[in-house]
Every structure is written in structure tokens, then in C-alpha cells.
Amino acid sequence: GTDDVLAFGGFDGMLRIHAVERGAPHAVGECGDTARGIAIDDQATVLAVGDDAGVVRCFHLERRHMGLSRPAWLSTHAAKVWCVAVRRDGAMVAAGDYANA
């Protein structure tokens, strides 16, 4: 089997995580405002989400349950966060906002 994970958010401010192998939702949680940028590391252990409110949330995923805990940390930007990236090993997160600040 595969351990591929699909994570997506939307206008409802909810974050959804699916294990591709199972094809069913594994976790649903709040990601703040409309999610604009979502990134995950290679091992599907670190998930970063940027939103319209200018907040980046970083979650540590539990592989056994694929559950969403409270964010491990969050960072506030000056404007909407449209892009986020997580380093392949999950050790670093980068984010950019609409104001380019």
C-alpha cells in the first residue's frame, strides 16, 4: 500500500485530510479563515496551512490516526498567506503573504 496523504481546505475554513490508499477522510479540523496555501512534508508528519486572515498554522500529524491536534505553532502575517512550503524532512516551514512582507 501507499502512505500518500491528500490535504485540502476551502472557503468554509475547514481542513480535510485523506489517506489516498483508503480514499476516506481521516481528519477534519478548523484551519482558520479560507485556506489558500497548504503544504506537507514527505513523511506526512508536518502540515502547514496559510489563510486569508494572514495566519500560518503548523500541525504535527499523528500517523496512526491521521488526526489533527491543535496547531504546534502559528504565525501572523500582514496580509493573506497564499503560499506555504514545508521542507522535505519537516524541519522548516516557509510562507509568503499577499503584501510580500
C-alpha positions as CSV (number, residue, x, y, z in Angstrom):
1,G,0.0,0.0,0.0
2,T,0.9,3.6,-0.1
3,D,1.1,6.2,2.7
4,D,0.2,9.1,0.4
5,V,-1.8,11.9,2.0
6,L,-4.0,14.5,0.5
7,A,-4.8,17.6,2.5
8,F,-7.1,20.4,1.4
9,G,-9.1,23.3,2.7
10,G,-11.6,25.7,1.4
11,F,-13.9,28.6,1.9
12,D,-15.6,27.0,4.9
13,G,-12.4,27.4,7.0
14,M,-12.1,23.6,7.5
15,L,-9.1,21.4,6.8
16,R,-9.6,17.9,5.5
17,I,-7.0,15.1,5.3
18,H,-7.5,11.9,3.3
19,A,-5.2,8.8,3.1
20,V,-5.1,8.1,-0.6
21,E,-4.9,4.3,0.0
22,R,-8.2,4.3,1.9
23,G,-9.9,7.0,0.0
24,A,-11.8,8.2,3.0
25,P,-11.4,11.2,5.3
26,H,-9.1,10.8,8.3
27,A,-9.3,14.1,9.9
28,V,-11.3,17.3,9.7
29,G,-10.4,20.4,11.7
30,E,-10.5,24.1,11.7
31,C,-7.8,25.9,9.8
32,G,-9.0,29.4,10.5
33,D,-10.2,31.5,7.6
34,T,-10.3,30.3,3.9
35,A,-7.2,28.1,3.4
36,R,-5.1,29.4,0.5
37,G,-1.8,27.5,0.9
38,I,-1.3,24.0,2.2
39,A,2.0,22.0,2.3
40,I,3.0,18.8,3.9
41,D,6.4,17.1,4.3
42,D,7.5,13.8,2.7
43,Q,6.6,11.7,5.7
44,A,3.1,13.4,6.2
45,T,4.1,14.4,9.7
46,V,4.1,18.2,9.4
47,L,1.3,20.1,7.7
48,A,1.4,23.9,7.2
49,V,-1.7,26.0,6.2
50,G,-1.9,29.7,5.3
51,D,-5.2,31.5,5.2
52,D,-7.0,34.7,4.3
53,A,-6.6,36.2,7.7
54,G,-2.8,36.1,7.3
55,V,-2.2,33.3,9.7
56,V,0.0,30.3,9.1
57,R,-0.7,27.2,11.3
58,C,1.7,24.3,11.6
59,F,0.2,20.9,12.7
60,H,2.1,17.8,13.7
61,L,0.1,14.9,12.3
62,E,-0.3,11.6,14.1
63,R,0.3,8.9,11.5
64,R,-1.6,6.2,13.3
65,H,-4.8,8.1,13.5
66,M,-4.0,10.9,10.9
67,G,-5.7,13.2,13.5
68,L,-5.4,16.9,13.7
69,S,-4.2,18.3,17.0
70,R,-4.1,21.9,17.9
71,P,-1.5,23.7,15.8
72,A,2.0,23.3,17.1
73,W,2.6,26.9,16.4
74,L,1.1,29.8,14.4
75,S,2.5,33.0,12.8
76,T,0.7,36.1,11.8
77,H,1.4,37.9,8.6
78,A,0.5,41.4,7.3
79,A,-1.9,40.0,4.6
80,K,-3.4,36.9,3.1
81,V,-1.0,34.0,3.1
82,W,-1.1,32.5,-0.4
83,C,1.9,30.1,-0.4
84,V,3.4,27.9,2.2
85,A,6.2,25.2,1.9
86,V,7.4,22.5,4.2
87,R,11.0,21.2,3.8
88,R,11.0,17.6,2.8
89,D,12.2,16.4,6.3
90,G,9.6,18.7,8.0
91,A,12.3,20.7,9.8
92,M,11.4,24.1,8.3
93,V,8.3,25.9,7.1
94,A,8.3,29.0,4.7
95,A,5.3,31.2,4.0
96,G,4.6,34.3,1.8
97,D,1.8,36.7,2.1
98,Y,-0.1,38.8,-0.4
99,A,1.7,42.0,0.8
100,N,5.0,40.4,0.0
101,A,6.1,41.2,3.6
